[in-house]
Amino acid sequence: MKKRLIFTASAVYIFLAILLVYFITKSNYEFIGYTVIVGLLFNAVLYANKHYNFPLLGIWLVAIWGVLHLFGGSIYIGGTRLYDLILINIMGPPFFILKYDQFVHAFCYFAFAIIVYYMLKKHMKPKQTVALITFTILAAAGIGMLNEVIEFGMVIYAGAAEAVGGYYNTALDMVFNFIGAIIGAFYSGTILDRS
């Protein structure tokens, strides 16, 4: 592992271990599963980094997303789970925009779009920026769809129906995944890649 990643990786794995113990003591099977998945995803990013040399910012953003995600299921403010907290009341029922959950979904796919961009860039010809941005958006949004399948699995196997939400929640998750993917792809292609 590159020296620049040792601190990041160590901090993430210590954080995940502490939260895993916390979720086990609370019998929170949904977030036990999510903690394992976040650890596996972060490990996959570190492994892929050996081949793709991601910008350190992208790796840090994935790490920060993991923290935001796991805090969303473990922190309560005034009796409200962080994931259910409305950050800015842009739209009320039945959509409840902008919740912490929606922000984290957009943030996640912003971060993963950066990772995907650099993976795809290695396999594309130079000067194909429009195609690279387009395929980054599609790939990151596709990863977002897999996330929704995982959430559905948590509903089935971890009894997380109340926490995950219904149809509107799933649809809004996909919308915010897509928004994050678009912003991350354009940021990668127009700012990050040129710095």
C-alpha positions in Angstrom: 0.0 0.0 0.0 1.2 3.5 -0.9 2.4 5.6 2.1 -0.2 8.3 1.3 -3.0 5.8 2.0 -1.8 4.1 5.2 -3.4 6.7 7.5 -6.6 6.8 5.5 -7.0 3.0 5.4 -6.0 2.6 9.0 -8.6 5.2 10.1 -11.3 3.7 8.0 -10.7 0.1 9.3 -10.5 1.2 12.9 -13.7 3.2 12.5 -15.5 0.2 10.9 -14.3 -2.2 13.6 -15.7 0.1 16.3 -19.0 0.6 14.6 -19.3 -3.1 13.8 -19.0 -3.9 17.5 -21.5 -1.1 18.3 -24.0 -2.5 15.8 -23.5 -6.0 17.1 -24.2 -4.9 20.7 -27.4 -3.2 19.4 -28.4 -6.2 17.3 -28.8 -3.8 14.4 -28.5 -6.5 11.6 -29.1 -3.9 8.9 -26.1 -1.9 9.8 -24.0 -4.9 10.6 -24.5 -5.8 7.0 -23.8 -2.3 5.8 -20.6 -2.0 7.8 -19.3 -5.2 6.2 -20.3 -4.0 2.8 -18.6 -0.6 3.3 -15.5 -2.4 4.4 -15.5 -4.6 1.3 -16.1 -1.6 -1.0 -13.3 0.4 0.6 -11.0 -2.6 0.3 -12.0 -2.9 -3.4 -11.2 0.7 -4.0 -7.8 0.3 -2.4 -7.1 -2.8 -4.4 -8.2 -1.1 -7.7 -6.0 1.9 -6.8 -3.0 -0.3 -7.4 -4.0 -0.4 -11.0 -5.7 2.9 -11.6 -3.9 5.4 -9.3 -7.0 7.3 -8.2 -6.7 10.8 -7.0 -6.3 10.9 -3.2 -9.4 13.1 -3.1 -11.6 10.3 -4.6 -10.4 7.8 -2.0 -11.0 10.2 0.9 -14.5 11.0 -0.4 -15.3 7.2 -0.5 -14.0 7.0 3.1 -16.1 10.1 4.2 -19.2 8.6 2.5 -18.7 5.4 4.6 -18.6 7.5 7.8 -21.7 9.5 6.7 -23.6 6.4 5.8 -22.9 4.5 9.0 -23.6 7.6 11.2 -26.9 7.9 9.4 -28.1 4.7 11.0 -26.5 5.1 14.4 -26.9 8.7 15.4 -30.2 10.2 16.7 -30.9 13.9 17.0 -33.9 14.7 19.1 -35.3 11.2 18.7 -34.9 11.3 14.9 -32.5 9.0 13.2 -30.0 11.0 11.3 -31.0 9.3 8.0 -34.6 10.6 8.5 -33.5 14.2 9.4 -34.7 16.9 7.0 -31.7 19.1 6.3 -33.5 21.7 4.2 -37.2 21.6 3.7 -37.4 22.0 -0.1 -40.5 19.8 -0.6 -42.8 18.2 2.0 -44.9 15.1 1.9 -44.7 12.6 0.3 -41.2 13.3 -0.9 -39.6 15.1 2.1 -36.7 16.7 0.2 -33.9 17.3 1.3 -33.2 14.6 3.9 -29.8 13.5 5.2 -30.4 10.2 3.4 -30.7 12.0 0.0 -27.7 14.1 0.6 -25.6 11.0 1.5 -26.8 9.2 -1.7 -25.8 12.2 -3.8 -22.4 12.4 -2.0 -21.8 8.7 -2.4 -22.2 8.7 -6.2 -20.3 11.9 -6.5 -17.4 10.0 -4.8 -17.9 6.8 -6.8 -18.1 8.8 -10.1 -14.6 10.0 -9.5 -13.4 6.5 -8.9 -15.3 5.2 -12.0 -14.0 8.1 -14.1 -10.4 7.2 -13.5 -11.1 3.5 -14.1 -12.7 4.2 -17.4 -10.1 6.8 -18.4 -7.4 4.2 -18.4 -9.3 2.2 -21.1 -10.3 5.1 -23.3 -8.5 7.1 -25.9 -7.3 10.6 -25.0 -9.7 13.5 -26.0 -12.8 11.4 -25.5 -14.0 13.5 -22.6 -17.7 13.6 -23.6 -17.8 9.8 -23.9 -15.8 9.4 -20.7 -18.2 11.6 -18.7 -21.2 9.9 -20.2 -20.1 6.4 -19.4 -19.0 7.5 -16.0 -22.5 8.8 -15.3 -24.1 5.6 -16.5 -21.6 3.3 -14.6 -21.9 5.2 -11.4 -25.7 5.3 -11.7 -25.6 1.5 -12.3 -23.7 1.1 -9.1 -26.4 3.1 -7.5 -29.0 0.6 -8.8 -27.0 -2.2 -7.2 -27.1 -0.2 -3.9 -30.9 -0.2 -4.1 -30.8 -4.0 -4.6 -28.7 -4.3 -1.5 -31.1 -2.1 0.4 -34.0 -4.4 -0.7 -31.9 -7.4 0.5 -31.7 -5.6 3.9 -35.5 -5.3 3.9 -35.9 -9.0 3.2 -33.1 -10.5 5.4 -32.5 -7.9 8.1 -36.0 -6.7 8.8 -35.2 -3.2 7.6 -38.5 -2.3 5.9 -39.2 0.6 8.3 -35.7 2.0 8.2 -35.2 1.7 4.4 -38.6 3.2 3.4 -41.0 2.5 0.5 -41.4 3.3 -3.2 -40.9 7.0 -2.9 -37.7 6.5 -0.9 -36.3 4.1 -3.4 -37.1 6.3 -6.4 -35.7 9.4 -4.6 -32.5 7.4 -3.8 -32.1 6.7 -7.5 -32.7 10.3 -8.4 -30.0 11.5 -5.9 -27.7 8.7 -6.9 -28.0 10.0 -10.5 -27.5 13.6 -9.5 -24.3 12.7 -7.5 -23.1 10.7 -10.5 -23.6 13.6 -12.9 -21.9 16.1 -10.7 -19.0 13.7 -9.9 -18.5 12.9 -13.6 -18.5 16.5 -14.7 -16.2 17.5 -11.8 -13.8 14.7 -12.7 -13.8 15.6 -16.4 -13.7 19.3 -16.2 -11.9 20.2 -13.0 -10.1 17.3 -11.2 -8.6 15.7 -14.3 -7.1 19.1 -15.4 -5.6 20.0 -12.1 
